[in-house]
Amino acid sequence: MRLEEITFQVERDEASGWFVAWWDDSNGSGGITTQGQDLRELQEQILGAVAAHFDEGAVPRRIRIHFVSDPILEKA
């Protein structure tokens, strides 16, 4: 069965500064966790992890990224 969309939860790891993303399969068959140093790398890591996790033809059509806490932009 092909999922239409999955949603990754994203938080910044305070110790390393990296973004950590996770998705838990709602039917209890595992999930995906990955990380990236910046948003571009995180996106690449998520796409690669999703492709590896799902069988060919079963990759979700959309991948949503939800930030658990909103990023704060500060002036330097």
ABEGO torsion letter per residue (X at the ends): XBBABBBBBBBBBAAAGBBBBBBBBAAGAEEBBBBBABAAAAAAAAAAAAAAABBBGABBABBBBBBABBBBBBBX
